Structures are given as C-alpha cells and as structure tokens.
Amino acid sequence: MANSRYACVNAKIMAMRAKMLSDEDYRQMIREPDLNGVFNYLKNETYYAPFLKNVETSHLHRQAVEIPLNRMQIFEIEKIMHFLYDKDKRVLNSFLVKADVEALRLLIRGLSRGANITEIAPMLVYSKKYSTLPMDNLIKAKSWDEFKKFLIGTDYYRILEIYKTLSIDEDLFPIEKSLERHYYDQLRRLINQLPQKENNKLILTLKKGIDLLNLIWFYRGKKFYHLSREELLAYALRGGLRIKTEDIQQLTEIKTMDDFKQVIARPQYNEYAFLFNHTKSLDLHMERRRERFQYYAFKSLYNSNDTGLSKPFAFIRMIDFEIADIVSIIESKRYRMSATDTEEFLIRSFN
C-alpha cells in the first residue's frame, strides 16, 4: 500500500534526479576562469537555465546567481508536493517554512539597519503558493512594531512579539535563533507523526542532523561567544538521536573546552567524532564536515529501500547541497582560488 502511494512521486523524482549536476559538471565549473564562465555554463549546459535567463550579466555577483537557483528549488518542491497528501505534504512543506524563516531573517536584518525593506523584496525566496507570510504588507513596514503587527495571526507573531526593540547588538541574534528554533521544533513534530516503520531511516537521518547542529552550537557558543548556561539552553534544539534533554542540560554546564572534549569523547558520540578530530583547520571546516556527513547520509537515504518519504525528502536536500556547492564555486572565483583549494570547500568529494 505504502509503495503504491509513493510510486507516482518517486517516478517523478527519479526523472528530476537525472537532470542534476554530475561530477564532470562541477569540474567544468571549477575550470572556468571567472564568475561569468560559471554563469554561462549553468545557463547553457544545465537544468538551471530557465531560471537564469533573466539574470542581468553586466554586474554579476553571488546573489544574482544564487537567488534564481533557490527559486528553482522552491519550484521543484511545489511540484513534488502536488503528488502528496496530508502528513506527507506537511513534512515536505517544512522546506517552504524554512524559506519563510530565511525571508523573515533578511527583512528583519534590513529593518534593524534602518533600510527601506521594500528594496529587499527582489532578494526574497519563498513559495507564493504555500507561504503563510503576508509578504506584500511586510515589505512596506516602516517600524518594528508595524512589522510585528502585520504578522498577527501567524506563528511568527507569537515568537517575535516579546522583542520590544530591534537592536542589532542586543536583539538580532536571539530573534534569529528563536526563528531557527521554531523551524526545527515544527520539523520535529512533523517527523514524529510519520509512520515509524516505513520512514525509519529518514527519521534517524534527521535526528542525527539535529545532534550535529547542537554539538556545533555548544562548541562555538562556549569557545567563541562565551554564552551563558541559560543562553545555550534556550536555543539548543530538541529531538536529536543521541543528545537527549538530560544531555543538553549536561552540555550547558560545561565550563572549559577541555571539559567539552571529555564529554564528546564518550561512546554515545563516536559517530560524530569527525567534527572535532581535526587539529588542522578544526573551526574553518567544521560546517563543511557537517554538511558532507549530511550529504552522504541523504544520498544513501535516496538510494535506500525505505518505502515512505525518504526519496522525496532526500532529493530536496540533495538540491540544497548542489546549490551550496555552486555558491562555493562562485565564491572561489571571487577570491581567485585554485582548483584544488576550491574542491576542499565543496560538500561533495570527487575522491
């Protein structure tokens, strides 16, 4: 029954997957001498072409390319959701909620700087079909109070109404962390509603991803930001595989980095040791190591025999990673990096 329920969407996804970039596509973009070369390759040789046709090429920059790519992903998600129903559709909609959160973040950052946020509108990426944000009103807001007023009736008003001011130094960080926490809380509730048997590998993969985010949060919160126990606890994510509520409590009590290293050396964290066992460039490449772990986990999930939402969910995450690697190649042209150094910053590995 489950197999037949997903047969149509899985067939659609397999056709879409066949169009994704190959290793040779990445190598060719890395060989291009500049951003214009990368852009022309994407526009002329890849399935991103329809979304890049209106990009102004006289002043190319990262966002000019990245925004259309992200809009392509929204388009693909909406197509996939057309074949799903009820809980399955709501789980896939979590990707669109994440896009809403990112759009809010951009608008709030602009408002905190005193910018005319109407000018930010062309940079926003969200689903016009499924978004719950009153975007036409939000981009007209002249003040923080007016911005929040437009959100009345949405989940975001409850999150933001407690922040009476919008100071870059004091309010922006907790606001962004609260929005991030909202997204992951919603994702946790959705995956907990899925049938466990047919979605087991997907659920495990998502829970491991939450563990990784928490470990990086505690590591950086202690080492770089010297956050208090209360701050660490407030924005830690719930719903991980290994890191339960009691573990979160314990991690917030850590006083030094030596104590942190002792805790994460415990057997329950063995699978995540790769985050911290690099003495060279530990901090620089930590995020890439997390994303690489996730990339291969979702790639494996896509090819697995799970009969539930594994293939649709994994496919969308693979688009995430594909776009992230394209952006890394774009940035490499900006900094005139060598091909070898560029490959070091990619999520995927060609070895």
C-alpha positions in Angstrom: 0.0 0.0 0.0 2.8 2.4 1.0 4.8 1.6 -2.1 1.8 2.3 -4.4 1.2 5.6 -2.5 4.6 6.9 -3.4 5.1 5.2 -6.8 4.0 8.3 -8.7 6.0 10.9 -6.8 9.1 8.6 -6.8 8.9 8.2 -10.5 8.7 11.9 -10.9 11.7 12.4 -8.6 13.8 9.9 -10.4 13.3 11.9 -13.7 14.2 15.1 -11.9 17.2 13.5 -10.2 18.6 12.5 -13.6 18.9 16.2 -14.5 21.1 17.1 -11.5 24.7 18.1 -12.0 27.4 15.4 -12.5 30.9 15.4 -11.1 32.1 16.5 -14.5 29.7 19.5 -14.4 31.4 20.6 -11.2 34.9 20.0 -12.6 34.0 22.1 -15.6 32.7 25.0 -13.5 35.8 24.8 -11.3 37.9 25.1 -14.5 36.1 28.2 -15.7 38.3 31.3 -15.3 35.7 33.6 -13.7 32.1 34.0 -12.5 30.9 34.8 -16.0 32.2 31.5 -17.1 30.4 29.6 -14.3 27.2 31.5 -15.0 27.4 30.8 -18.8 28.0 27.1 -18.1 25.0 26.9 -15.7 22.8 28.8 -18.2 23.8 26.9 -21.3 24.6 23.4 -20.0 22.4 22.6 -17.0 18.7 22.4 -16.0 19.0 25.7 -14.1 18.9 27.5 -17.5 15.2 28.6 -17.4 15.7 30.3 -14.0 18.8 32.2 -15.1 17.5 33.5 -18.4 16.6 36.9 -17.0 19.7 37.5 -14.9 21.5 40.7 -15.7 25.0 39.8 -16.7 26.6 43.2 -16.7 27.2 43.2 -13.0 27.2 39.6 -12.0 27.6 38.7 -8.3 26.9 35.8 -6.0 23.3 36.7 -5.1 22.4 37.3 -8.7 23.0 33.7 -9.4 22.1 32.2 -6.0 18.6 33.7 -5.8 17.3 32.1 -9.1 18.8 28.8 -8.1 16.9 28.9 -4.8 13.8 29.8 -6.6 14.2 26.8 -8.8 14.3 24.6 -5.7 11.0 26.2 -4.4 9.5 25.4 -7.8 10.7 21.7 -7.6 9.3 21.4 -4.0 5.9 22.7 -5.1 5.9 20.1 -8.0 6.6 17.3 -5.6 4.0 18.4 -3.1 1.4 18.2 -5.8 1.7 14.4 -5.6 1.5 14.1 -1.8 -1.3 14.4 0.7 -1.9 15.1 4.4 1.0 14.4 6.7 3.4 13.7 3.8 2.6 17.0 2.2 3.1 18.8 5.6 6.5 17.3 6.0 7.6 18.5 2.6 6.1 21.9 3.4 8.7 22.2 6.1 11.2 23.2 3.4 9.0 26.1 2.5 8.7 27.1 6.1 12.5 27.2 6.2 12.3 29.5 3.2 9.8 31.7 5.0 12.1 31.9 8.1 15.0 32.9 5.8 12.9 35.6 4.2 11.9 36.9 7.6 15.5 37.0 8.7 16.5 39.1 5.7 13.7 41.5 6.3 14.4 41.8 10.0 18.1 42.4 9.3 17.2 45.1 6.9 14.8 46.7 9.3 17.4 46.7 12.1 19.8 48.6 9.9 17.2 51.2 9.1 17.0 50.1 5.5 14.0 50.6 3.2 13.0 46.9 3.2 10.9 47.4 0.0 14.3 47.3 -1.7 14.9 43.8 -0.2 11.9 42.3 -1.8 13.7 41.2 -5.0 16.0 39.1 -2.9 13.3 37.2 -1.1 12.8 33.5 -1.9 9.6 31.9 -0.8 6.6 30.0 -2.0 3.8 32.3 -3.2 1.5 29.2 -3.2 2.1 27.9 0.3 3.7 30.7 2.4 1.7 32.0 5.3 3.6 35.3 5.4 1.8 38.5 4.4 4.8 39.5 2.3 3.1 42.4 0.5 2.5 44.1 3.8 5.8 43.1 5.5 7.9 44.8 2.9 6.0 48.1 3.4 6.7 48.1 7.2 8.3 51.3 8.4 9.0 50.2 12.0 9.5 47.1 14.1 6.1 47.5 15.8 4.4 47.8 12.4 6.3 44.7 11.1 5.1 42.6 14.0 1.6 43.9 13.7 1.4 42.5 10.1 2.3 39.1 11.5 -0.7 38.8 13.8 -2.5 35.6 13.1 0.7 33.7 12.2 3.0 31.6 14.3 5.7 34.2 13.9 3.9 36.9 15.8 4.0 34.7 19.0 7.7 34.3 18.5 8.6 37.9 17.8 6.1 39.9 19.9 8.2 39.5 23.1 11.0 41.5 21.5 10.1 45.1 22.1 13.1 46.6 20.3 15.2 45.7 17.3 18.8 46.4 18.2 21.5 44.9 16.0 23.7 44.4 19.1 21.2 43.0 21.5 18.1 41.7 19.8 19.1 40.4 16.3 20.9 37.3 17.5 18.2 36.0 19.9 15.5 36.8 17.3 17.3 34.8 14.6 17.9 31.9 17.0 14.2 31.9 18.0 13.2 31.6 14.4 15.6 28.8 13.8 14.3 27.0 16.9 10.7 27.4 15.6 11.6 25.7 12.3 13.3 22.7 14.0 10.5 22.4 16.6 8.0 22.2 13.8 10.1 19.7 11.9 10.4 17.5 15.0 6.6 17.5 15.5 6.1 16.6 11.8 8.5 13.7 11.7 7.2 12.3 15.0 3.8 12.0 13.2 5.2 9.9 10.4 4.7 6.1 10.4 7.9 4.9 12.0 8.4 1.6 10.1 8.3 3.0 6.6 10.2 6.2 7.5 12.8 4.8 9.9 15.9 5.7 8.0 14.6 9.2 7.3 13.8 9.8 10.9 17.2 8.6 12.0 19.0 10.8 9.5 17.0 13.9 10.5 17.7 13.3 14.2 21.4 12.9 13.6 21.4 16.2 11.8 19.9 17.8 14.9 22.6 16.3 17.0 25.3 17.7 14.8 23.8 21.2 14.9 23.6 21.0 18.7 27.2 19.9 19.1 28.4 22.8 16.9 26.2 25.2 18.8 27.6 24.2 22.2 31.2 24.2 20.8 31.0 27.6 19.2 28.8 29.0 22.0 31.5 28.2 24.6 34.6 28.8 22.6 33.8 32.0 20.6 30.7 33.6 22.1 31.2 32.7 25.8 27.5 32.2 26.1 25.8 31.6 29.5 24.2 28.4 30.5 20.8 30.0 30.1 21.6 31.2 26.5 22.9 27.8 25.5 19.9 26.0 26.9 17.4 28.5 25.3 18.5 27.9 21.7 19.5 24.2 21.8 17.4 22.1 19.5 15.3 19.2 20.8 14.6 15.9 19.1 18.1 14.6 18.4 19.1 10.9 18.3 21.9 10.8 20.8 21.6 14.2 22.5 18.5 14.0 24.8 17.2 16.6 27.2 19.5 15.4 30.0 22.5 15.6 27.7 21.6 19.1 26.7 21.4 20.0 30.4 24.8 18.5 30.9 26.4 20.2 27.9 25.2 23.6 29.1 27.1 23.0 32.4 30.5 22.6 30.7 33.0 25.3 31.9 36.0 24.8 29.6 36.8 23.4 26.2 38.8 20.6 27.8 35.6 19.6 29.7 33.7 19.7 26.3 36.3 17.4 24.7 36.0 14.9 27.5 32.2 14.8 27.2 32.1 14.3 23.4 34.7 11.6 23.7 32.1 9.4 25.3 31.0 6.3 23.2 27.5 7.7 22.5 29.1 10.5 20.4 31.5 8.2 18.5 29.6 8.7 15.2 30.2 12.5 15.5 33.9 12.4 16.3 34.7 13.5 12.8 33.6 17.1 13.7 36.3 17.5 16.2 39.2 15.2 15.4 40.9 17.6 13.0 43.7 19.5 14.7 44.3 21.5 11.4 41.5 23.9 10.4 39.1 22.5 13.0 37.0 25.6 13.1 37.3 26.6 9.5 35.9 23.4 8.0 33.6 22.3 10.8 30.4 23.3 9.0 31.6 21.7 5.7 32.3 18.5 7.6 28.7 18.6 9.0 27.3 19.2 5.5 29.4 16.5 4.0 28.2 14.0 6.5 24.6 15.0 5.8 25.2 14.9 2.0 26.3 11.3 2.0 23.6 10.4 4.6 20.9 11.8 2.3 22.4 10.3 -0.8 22.4 6.9 0.9 18.8 7.6 2.0 17.8 8.4 -1.5 19.1 5.0 -2.7 17.6 3.1 0.3 14.7 0.7 0.3 12.7 2.9 2.7 9.1 3.0 1.4 8.0 6.3 2.9 9.1 9.9 2.3 12.8 9.1 2.1 13.3 9.6 -1.6 11.3 12.9 -1.8 12.9 14.4 1.3 16.4 13.2 0.4 16.1 14.6 -3.2 15.2 18.1 -1.9 18.1 18.0 0.5 20.4 17.0 -2.4 19.3 20.1 -4.3 20.3 22.1 -1.1 23.8 20.6 -1.3 24.0 21.1 -5.0 23.2 24.8 -4.7 25.6 25.2 -1.8 28.4 23.8 -3.9 27.6 26.0 -6.8 27.8 29.0 -4.5 31.2 27.8 -3.1 32.5 27.7 -6.7 31.2 31.2 -7.3 32.9 32.4 -4.2 36.1 30.7 -5.3 36.2 32.9 -8.4 35.8 36.0 -6.3 38.9 35.0 -4.2 40.8 33.6 -7.2 41.2 30.2 -5.5 43.0 27.3 -7.2 41.0 24.3 -8.4 42.5 22.2 -5.6 41.5 24.7 -2.9 38.0 25.1 -4.4 37.4 21.3 -4.2 38.4 21.5 -0.5 35.5 23.8 0.2 32.9 21.7 -1.6 30.5 19.4 0.2 30.8 16.6 -2.2 34.1 14.8 -2.7 35.5 13.6 -6.0 37.7 11.0 -4.5 
